[in-house]
Amino acid sequence: MRDYYAKKIKDSFQEFNFSPNEISILIVLKNNSTITTSTELKVVLGVSKTLISRSVDSLEKKGLICTCIDEKDSRIHHLQLTGECKPILKIIDEEIGKINKTLFNDVSVEEMKSLKQTMSKLQKCVEKEE
């Protein structure tokens, strides 16, 4: 699903020349405050370390994210969205809203509740494993 969203959103950002992976990174960083490193992005997105590195470098060059060295462990670099990213994130949110309207048009409230419950159960299982 994440790939579908990224590909659909990419079409709205042709002027910025974003890759689907760059868009996915922006979405993950915006929606998951606990995910702050390239290693975590690699796991969550299921892509190679090289692709994450290339995408992070590109987003840094565009001024949309920055890296901060961890105070306790200088080997760890935390990724943060910059203020320049806010207009981009607003457009992404609008596009996600449009996609959601299309995708969930024929999904009932009961089905959405069931989906939410199932996702919560899955999340709890993942948390137990960590």
N, C-alpha and C positions, 0 to 999 in steps of 0.2 A: 504494500500500500504506500509506503514511504516513497518508493521509486515512482509510483504513479503520480503522487502529489508533486514531487520534484520535477518530473518531466512536464506536467501541465503548467506549473508555475514558471518554469524556464521560458516558456513561450511568451510570458508577460514581461520578461526581463531581457529581451534580445539586445536592447541598447546597452545593458551592463555587461553582457557576455559572461554570464554565470554558467558554470557547469551544474548538472543536476546534483553532484556531490557537494558543491559549495552551498547550494540552496538547502540541502539536507542538513549540513553543518549549522547554518544559521538558524534553521528551525529547531534543531536539537538544543543548541545553546540557549535559545530564547525560552524554550518550554521546559528545560530541565536544569535547574540551577545547581544540581549536584554533579553534573557532568561538566568538567572543566579542563580535561587534559586530552591530548591527542590519542593516548592509549584508550581512554574511555570511549572516545568517538569511534575508534577502530572497532571496538567490541559492539557498541550499540548499532553502528551502521553496517557492520559485517563486510567491511572493505579492507583493502591492504593498507599497511602502514605508509607505504609510498604514496598512495592516492590521498590519504589524509594529510600527509606532509605537504604535498603539492597544493592541495586545496587550501590548507591553512596559510601557506605562504602567499598564495594568490589573494586571499581575503585580507591578509595583513597589508599587502601592497596597495589594495584598494581602500585601506583605512577603515575597514569594517570590523576587524577584530584586532586585539593586541594581546601580547603574552606578558605575564608577570611571573617572576621567579618565586617559588614557594619559600617562605621565610625559614622553614624548618629543614628543607631539603632542596638544595640549589639545583639538583638534577631534574626536579619537577617544574614544568612550566605550565601555568594555568592560563586558559584562554578566556578572554572577556570580550563581549560586544562593546563597540565604541558608540559614542553619541551619534556619529555619522551614520550609523546603521539604522537608527530609528525610522527614517522615512522608508527605507527598504523593507523593514519589518512590518510597517503599516501596510505596504502593498502586498506583502506575503500573506498577512492576515486576511486582507480583502479577498485575495485569490483563493485562499483556503476556504473562506466562507462560501464563495461561488461553487467550488468543487464539492463541498459538503452538501449544498442544496441539491446538486445534481445526483450525487451518490446516494444520499439518504432520502430522496424524494418519496420513494415507495416503501420506506421502512417505518413501521408503526412505533408508537411510543413504547408499547410493551416490548417490542423487539429491541429497541434501543436500551431499555432497562436491563433486559436479559444480557445483551452484549456487554454493558457496563459491569454487571455482576460477574460475568465470565472473565472479563479482563482483570477485575479486582482479585479474583481467585488466582489467576495466573501470576499476577504481580506478587501475591503473598507467597506462592510457591517459589518464585525466583528469589525473593528476599530470604526465605528459609535456607536456600542453597548457598547463599553468599555468606 
